[in-house]
Each structure stands twice: as C-alpha cells, then as structure tokens.
Amino acid sequence: MHSGNITIENITKIEGSAGLEVTIENGKVTDLKFKINDYRRFYTKAVKGKPFISSPSFLSRICGTCSVAHLFASIKAVEQSQGIEITEQTRKLRRLAYDALMIRDHALHLYFFVLPDLLGVDSILDIPDNHDDIGHTLLHDSFDIKQLGTDIADIIIGAAIHAPFPTIGGFLKLPDESKFPELLERLEKIRPQVLRGIKAFYDYDAQLIRDSDYVAIRGKNGFDFLEGDLISMHGKKIPENEFLNFFDITVVPYSQSEGYVFSDDHKNYLVGSLARLNINKDQLHTETQKDAEKFLSVFPSENVYHNNLAQAIEILHCVDEAIDILKDLKIVDEKPVKTPLQAGTGIGVVEAPRGTLYHKAVVDEKGMIVDHDVIVPTSQNQISIENDLKKYFNENLDKSEEKLKLDAESIIRAYDPCMSCATNFLKIDWIRK
C-alpha cells in the first residue's frame, strides 16, 4: 500500500491546467479535491453596460476551442430578451455551423488527446509513421475530419474560431452557395474515415462504471444541439427558462469554479456526449443509426470512457445532418430580423461539445446589457469528476504510482473538460496520513 506524498505536476493532452489533491488515510482515499484554478475571467462583468448587439461576439472569447457554442448561446439569450424569431434559413445555417463545430472539436479531442491513450503511447508524435499502422491511419483520418469541420465553419460563419458572420437575428454576411457542392462531396467521402474512428473507440476497452444522472437537451423534432428542453435520464423535464430552478450551486471553496447538483435531491449529474447519447440515441440521423448500429448498442452506458465513443458517433451524425442540409439549402438574401428595443430577460441553452451551456442576458430598454450569466459544462461536471476519481483511487491503490497517474489523466480526458471555459489544468498533491 502506498505511503508518503506523490505529486503529479501536470496533465497533458487537455485544455488548460488545474489541480487535484488526494488525501489517503489507512490505505483509503478520504478526501479528493479537483481544483479549477482560473475560472473567473470577468467576461460576463465586462459586457455590462454595453450594447447587446456586441455582447455575443465578446462572450465568444470565453473559449477559443468552442467559441461558436458561446456565441450562439449568447445570441439566443439576447434574441429571447427582445422577442426575435429567426427565419428558417438562419436556423438551418446555425445548425450547419454547429455541425462544423462538433466535427472539428470532437476530432481534436479524440484524435489528438485520447488516441495516444488508446494506442498506449505518450503523444501523437510517438505514433509510428507507417502506413500499415492503424495509429498512423487514424491520425491522418483526423487531419481530414478536423479540416473539413474547419472549412465548413469558414464558409458558413466566416471562421471556426470567433466567427464574424452570425449576429442577433441572423447573419451579417451570408455564405457563398457556390462552395456547397465541394463541401457536400467531401462530407460524403469522409464517412468511411469517421466510421473507422468510431470502431477504434468502440474497441477501446477502458472502463470506469459510474453512478449518477445524465442531463441533455432533447430536440422536439430529432437530435438537436440548439433547441429543445433539457431532460434527465431519471425523468426530470427542465424547460430552459427554468434552468436555475432545477439546479443548486455548490460552493467549492478550493476551486474557482462552482459545482452543481439537482435542487430537489442534491444528487450530481453529468452533461456531454455520453449524456446526449444516453438520452437521445433514438433521435440520431437515420443513416448514422444504420451504419453505427453495432456501436450504439452500448448506450445507455454508465462507463465514463464511452463519452469518447459517443463523441465519435456524434461526428458521424453531424456529417450526415450537414449532408442533408447542404443538399437542399438555397440561400435567399435576407437581413437580420430586428424588433423595437425593449427591456427583457432571455435564456440561451445549447449543447456545447462538452455538454449543456447556459447563458442568461438581462437587457434594458435602451438595448444595453444589465447583467449576463454563464454556466459552463465543466463546472456542472466537476462533482462527477471528483466522485469518479475517488472511486477509481479507492479501488486501485494497490497499483503503481505511475499507473495511478496515467489512469487519473485518462479518466479526466474521458470527460473532455474545457479549462478555457472553466480552468487551467492539473497538478496532483497526494496527502497520506
């Protein structure tokens, strides 16, 4: 049994940095603290007193990797505060842009951060440069998949990061329809590569069985990242305007990020791709369901590592949805929808790559932001991450320190926490008594 102090200075292949403190007494983990260090960066304070038209673009700077999620959540919140109803064309373009986000962001996480764990190497730089090696093939698949997501975003919203085209009520600039056929051809061509990745993450045999509820948006007309009501696997239905009535903030004194639990029973919950597929796998695109039938059989799942598999399947869904949209989309010249200024409060809830993202905008009669609140997925998952790590350590203290370190890193990577939104990442202090 381990004794003494162990320190892990940092965890690689993840967004940012944070800390983990583990206390062991008499061979048992008695306390575990997952510390998110750099959460408060005052973006929501900085938009106060500024025109609502500028706030979504500013708030997208909360995160570099999933800025589109913050952009659209903020836009939704402001639009609701002003009673703006978007056109069907705007709705389709936003869905297409969101498909691009998920393709690019999931590919980055899965292939650049998790693939080395799957292959048993330290980083993608250690993958053999051998065309007959599956790691080499998957890595080069990832370049194609990620680039396609980036290119779709560039054409539809002007950039994959901090996109300039979307605005309140619509788009400042509409995409060039002449570029759609090439995108459509590439999307259809990429499917076998995406399916190869799904199989690889299905075959990945890592396991940590967890016990908590799951929360995600369930679309009214199919799998949806942008519109619908939140529901939980255990039967809770959560209209987005009542989000804060269902969850209690849990102060985490050692972390710059708060945690969240259900207000009625104070149980923790998980958001993200695993939650979305546990709840919504029946809503996936029909082509995705057909070609990924074998891999979908594991859901609903309580294995946190299946979050990686769920992300891989979501890439295929987004590819298939983007194909459908581009086949039928004819761009009509239209201006952003505008309404007379009014005081109001709006809520924007979307599914960011890492889970449910909440924006609340309070606007005065002059169109100025009075208040803005943001709740990010990683904060909502903080308590689940702690509980899962404590479970793992208690069950595996007989393993070597190096094995404990590597497995702790892979568990946290399975969650795909975004420390740009909620942190900078990991140092572990072991306190043994």
C-alpha positions in Angstrom: 0.0 0.0 0.0 1.3 3.5 -0.9 2.6 5.8 1.7 4.3 9.2 1.6 3.5 12.1 -0.8 3.1 11.9 -4.5 2.8 14.9 -6.8 1.7 15.0 -10.4 2.8 18.3 -11.7 0.6 18.4 -14.8 -1.7 16.5 -17.1 -1.1 16.8 -20.8 -3.3 16.5 -23.8 -6.2 18.5 -22.4 -7.5 22.1 -22.5 -5.6 24.1 -19.8 -4.5 23.4 -16.3 -5.9 22.6 -12.8 -5.1 20.8 -9.6 -6.0 17.6 -7.8 -5.4 17.0 -4.1 -5.8 13.5 -2.8 -5.8 12.6 0.9 -5.2 8.9 1.9 -5.7 7.6 5.4 -5.0 4.0 6.4 -5.0 2.9 2.8 -8.2 4.6 1.8 -9.0 7.9 0.0 -10.8 10.1 2.5 -10.8 13.3 0.5 -10.3 14.3 -3.1 -10.4 17.9 -4.4 -10.5 18.7 -8.1 -9.3 22.3 -8.2 -10.3 24.6 -11.1 -7.9 27.5 -10.8 -8.6 30.2 -13.5 -12.3 30.1 -14.0 -13.2 33.7 -13.3 -12.0 35.9 -16.1 -14.8 38.5 -15.9 -16.2 38.4 -19.4 -19.7 38.5 -18.0 -18.8 41.6 -16.0 -17.2 43.3 -18.9 -20.3 43.2 -21.1 -22.4 45.1 -18.6 -23.4 48.5 -19.9 -22.5 47.6 -23.4 -25.0 47.3 -26.4 -26.4 43.8 -26.7 -25.5 43.7 -30.4 -21.8 43.4 -29.4 -22.1 41.1 -26.4 -22.3 37.7 -28.2 -19.1 38.3 -30.1 -17.3 39.4 -27.0 -18.6 36.5 -24.9 -17.4 34.0 -27.6 -13.9 34.9 -26.3 -14.6 32.9 -23.2 -13.2 30.0 -25.1 -11.0 29.5 -28.1 -11.9 25.9 -28.9 -15.7 26.1 -28.5 -16.3 29.8 -29.1 -19.2 29.1 -31.5 -21.2 27.5 -28.7 -20.8 30.6 -26.5 -21.6 32.8 -29.5 -24.9 31.0 -30.3 -25.9 30.6 -26.6 -25.4 34.4 -26.1 -27.2 35.2 -29.3 -30.2 33.0 -28.3 -30.4 34.7 -24.9 -30.4 38.2 -26.4 -32.9 37.2 -29.1 -35.3 35.8 -26.5 -35.0 39.0 -24.4 -36.1 41.0 -27.5 -38.8 38.6 -28.8 -36.9 38.0 -32.0 -38.0 35.0 -34.1 -35.3 33.9 -36.6 -36.0 32.7 -40.1 -35.9 29.1 -41.2 -32.8 29.9 -43.3 -31.0 31.3 -40.2 -32.0 28.2 -38.3 -30.5 25.9 -40.9 -27.3 27.8 -41.2 -26.8 27.8 -37.5 -27.4 24.0 -37.4 -24.8 23.6 -40.2 -22.3 25.8 -38.4 -22.9 23.8 -35.2 -22.3 20.5 -37.1 -19.0 22.0 -38.2 -18.1 22.9 -34.6 -18.8 19.4 -33.3 -16.9 17.7 -36.2 -13.8 19.9 -35.6 -13.9 20.0 -31.8 -14.6 16.3 -31.3 -11.9 15.3 -33.8 -9.4 17.5 -31.9 -10.2 15.9 -28.6 -10.5 12.3 -29.8 -7.6 12.0 -32.1 -5.1 14.5 -30.6 -5.7 14.0 -26.9 -7.3 10.5 -26.4 -5.9 8.5 -29.3 -2.5 8.2 -27.6 -4.2 6.6 -24.6 -5.9 4.2 -26.9 -2.7 3.3 -28.6 -0.6 3.2 -25.4 1.8 6.0 -26.5 2.6 9.3 -24.9 1.5 11.6 -27.7 0.6 11.7 -31.4 4.3 12.4 -32.1 5.0 8.8 -30.9 2.6 7.2 -33.4 4.6 5.2 -36.0 5.0 6.8 -39.4 3.9 3.6 -41.1 1.0 3.4 -43.5 0.2 -0.1 -42.3 -0.1 1.0 -38.7 -3.7 1.7 -37.5 -2.5 4.6 -35.4 -1.0 6.2 -38.5 -4.2 5.7 -40.4 -6.4 7.1 -37.6 -4.2 10.1 -37.2 -4.3 11.0 -40.9 -8.1 10.5 -40.8 -8.2 13.1 -38.1 -6.5 15.7 -40.2 -9.1 15.2 -42.9 -12.0 15.2 -40.4 -10.9 18.2 -38.4 -10.0 20.2 -41.6 -13.5 19.6 -43.0 -15.1 20.9 -39.9 -12.9 24.0 -40.0 -13.7 24.6 -43.7 -17.4 24.3 -43.3 -17.3 26.8 -40.5 -15.2 29.2 -42.6 -17.7 29.1 -45.4 -20.9 29.3 -43.3 -20.0 31.6 -40.4 -16.7 33.2 -41.6 -14.3 31.4 -39.2 -14.1 28.3 -37.0 -13.0 30.5 -34.0 -14.7 33.8 -33.1 -16.9 33.7 -36.2 -17.8 37.2 -37.6 -20.9 36.4 -39.7 -23.6 35.4 -37.1 -25.4 38.2 -35.3 -28.6 38.9 -33.3 -31.5 37.9 -35.6 -29.5 36.3 -38.4 -26.3 36.8 -40.3 -24.2 39.9 -41.2 -23.0 38.1 -44.3 -24.5 35.0 -46.0 -22.4 32.1 -47.2 -21.3 31.7 -50.8 -23.6 28.9 -52.2 -21.2 28.1 -55.0 -18.9 26.4 -52.4 -21.6 24.0 -51.2 -21.1 21.2 -53.8 -17.4 20.8 -52.8 -18.3 20.6 -49.1 -21.1 18.1 -49.9 -18.6 15.9 -51.9 -16.1 16.0 -49.0 -18.7 15.1 -46.4 -19.9 12.1 -48.3 -16.3 11.0 -48.9 -15.3 11.4 -45.2 -17.9 8.9 -43.8 -15.7 5.7 -44.0 -12.9 7.6 -42.1 -15.4 8.6 -39.4 -16.7 5.1 -39.1 -13.1 3.8 -38.8 -12.7 6.1 -35.8 -16.0 5.0 -34.2 -14.8 1.4 -34.4 -11.5 2.3 -32.8 -13.2 4.0 -29.8 -15.7 1.2 -29.6 -12.8 -1.3 -29.3 -11.1 0.8 -26.6 -11.6 -1.4 -23.5 -11.0 1.2 -20.8 -13.8 1.2 -18.2 -14.9 3.1 -15.2 -18.6 2.5 -14.2 -20.2 5.5 -12.6 -23.5 6.2 -10.8 -25.2 9.5 -11.4 -28.0 11.1 -13.5 -27.4 12.5 -17.0 -28.8 15.7 -18.4 -29.0 16.9 -22.1 -31.3 18.8 -24.5 -33.8 16.6 -26.2 -34.9 18.1 -29.5 -38.6 18.4 -30.4 -38.0 17.1 -34.0 -34.9 15.0 -33.7 -31.3 15.2 -32.4 -30.6 18.8 -31.7 -27.8 20.8 -30.1 -29.5 24.1 -30.2 -33.2 23.8 -29.5 -35.4 21.7 -27.1 -36.0 21.1 -23.5 -33.5 19.7 -21.0 -34.3 16.3 -19.6 -32.6 13.8 -17.4 -32.4 10.0 -17.7 -34.3 9.7 -14.4 -37.3 11.6 -15.7 -36.7 15.3 -14.9 -38.0 17.7 -17.5 -36.3 21.1 -17.4 -37.6 24.0 -19.6 -34.6 26.2 -20.5 -36.3 29.3 -18.9 -36.4 27.3 -15.6 -32.9 26.0 -15.7 -31.8 27.7 -12.4 -34.9 26.3 -10.6 -33.7 22.8 -11.0 -30.1 23.1 -10.0 -28.3 24.4 -6.9 -24.9 25.9 -6.9 -22.5 24.1 -4.6 -19.7 26.3 -3.4 -16.3 24.6 -3.9 -14.1 26.5 -1.6 -10.8 25.2 -3.0 -11.8 25.9 -6.7 -12.6 28.9 -8.8 -15.5 27.0 -10.3 -18.7 26.3 -8.5 -20.3 22.8 -8.8 -23.9 22.0 -9.5 -26.4 19.4 -8.1 -30.1 18.8 -8.5 -32.0 21.2 -6.2 -34.6 18.5 -5.1 -32.3 15.7 -4.1 -28.8 17.3 -4.3 -27.5 14.5 -6.5 -24.8 15.1 -9.1 -25.3 14.7 -12.8 -23.2 14.5 -16.0 -23.5 16.5 -19.2 -21.8 15.9 -22.5 -21.8 13.5 -25.4 -22.4 10.5 -23.1 -25.4 12.1 -21.6 -26.7 13.1 -25.1 -26.5 9.6 -26.5 -27.8 8.0 -23.3 -30.9 10.2 -23.7 -31.2 10.8 -27.4 -29.7 7.9 -29.4 -33.1 7.2 -30.9 -33.0 10.7 -32.4 -29.8 10.4 -34.3 -29.8 10.7 -38.1 -31.2 7.6 -39.7 -28.0 7.0 -41.7 -26.0 7.3 -38.5 -28.2 4.8 -36.7 -28.0 2.4 -39.6 -24.2 2.4 -40.0 -23.4 2.7 -36.3 -26.0 0.2 -35.1 -23.4 -2.1 -33.5 -21.6 0.7 -31.7 -24.9 2.3 -30.5 -25.8 -0.9 -28.7 -23.7 0.0 -25.7 -25.9 3.0 -24.9 -27.3 3.9 -22.4 -23.9 3.4 -20.7 -22.5 4.3 -17.3 -18.9 3.8 -18.4 -17.3 7.3 -18.5 -14.9 6.2 -21.2 -17.9 5.8 -23.5 -18.1 9.6 -23.7 -15.3 9.2 -26.2 -17.3 6.7 -28.3 -20.3 9.0 -28.0 -18.3 11.9 -29.4 -17.1 9.8 -32.3 -20.7 8.8 -33.2 -21.8 12.5 -32.9 -19.2 13.3 -35.6 -21.0 10.9 -37.9 -24.4 12.3 -37.1 -23.1 15.9 -37.8 -21.6 14.7 -41.1 -25.0 13.1 -42.1 -27.0 16.1 -41.0 -24.7 18.5 -42.8 -25.1 16.4 -46.0 -28.9 16.7 -45.8 -28.8 20.5 -45.1 -26.4 21.2 -48.0 -28.4 19.1 -50.5 -31.5 21.3 -50.1 -30.1 24.7 -49.0 -30.8 27.6 -51.3 -29.5 30.9 -50.0 -32.0 33.7 -50.1 -30.8 37.3 -49.5 -32.2 38.4 -46.2 -31.3 40.8 -43.4 -31.1 40.1 -39.7 -34.5 40.2 -38.0 -34.9 43.3 -35.9 -37.6 44.4 -33.3 -38.1 47.6 -31.4 -35.8 47.8 -28.4 -37.3 46.5 -25.1 -36.3 45.6 -21.6 -36.3 41.9 -21.1 -34.5 38.8 -19.9 -33.6 35.9 -22.2 -32.1 32.4 -21.7 -29.9 30.7 -24.2 -29.3 27.0 -23.6 -27.3 24.9 -26.1 -25.3 21.7 -26.1 -21.6 22.7 -26.3 -19.2 19.9 -27.4 -18.6 19.2 -23.7 -22.3 19.5 -22.6 -25.1 21.8 -21.6 -24.1 25.5 -21.8 -26.3 28.2 -20.2 -26.4 32.0 -21.0 -28.7 34.5 -19.4 -29.0 38.0 -20.7 -30.8 40.9 -19.0 -31.3 43.9 -21.3 -32.7 47.4 -20.5 -35.0 49.5 -22.7 -32.0 51.1 -24.5 -30.6 47.8 -25.6 -27.8 47.7 -23.0 -26.7 44.6 -21.1 -27.7 45.0 -17.5 -26.5 41.5 -16.4 -25.2 38.3 -18.1 -24.6 34.9 -16.5 -22.9 31.9 -17.9 -22.8 28.3 -16.6 -20.4 26.0 -18.5 -20.4 22.2 -18.8 -17.1 21.6 -17.0 -18.4 23.3 -13.9 -21.5 21.1 -14.0 -19.3 18.0 -14.3 -16.9 19.0 -11.5 -18.6 17.0 -8.8 -19.0 13.9 -11.1 -15.3 14.1 -11.9 -14.3 14.2 -8.3 -16.6 11.3 -7.4 -15.3 9.1 -10.3 -11.7 9.8 -9.4 -12.3 9.0 -5.7 -14.0 5.7 -6.8 -11.1 4.9 -9.0 -8.4 5.6 -6.4 -10.2 3.7 -3.7 -10.4 0.6 -6.0 -6.8 0.8 -7.3 -4.5 1.9 -4.5 -2.5 -1.4 -4.9 -1.4 -0.2 -8.4 1.9 1.6 -9.0 2.2 5.3 -8.7 2.9 5.6 -12.5 -0.3 3.6 -13.3 -2.4 5.7 -11.0 -1.1 8.8 -12.6 -1.8 7.6 -16.1 -5.2 6.3 -15.3 -6.2 9.5 -13.5 -5.2 11.5 -16.6 -7.2 9.3 -18.9 -10.3 9.5 -16.7 -10.2 13.2 -16.8 -9.5 13.2 -20.5 -12.6 11.0 -21.0 -14.7 13.8 -19.6 -13.1 16.2 -22.1 -13.2 19.2 -19.7 -12.7 22.6 -21.3 -10.4 24.5 -19.0 -10.6 27.5 -21.3 -14.2 27.9 -20.1 -13.6 26.8 -16.5 -9.9 26.4 -15.7 -6.3 25.9 -16.4 -5.4 22.3 -15.7 -3.8 19.6 -13.4 -1.4 19.2 -10.5 -2.0 16.4 -8.0 -0.8 16.6 -4.4 -1.1 13.3 -2.5 -1.5 13.7 1.3 -1.0 10.5 3.2 -1.8 10.1 6.8 
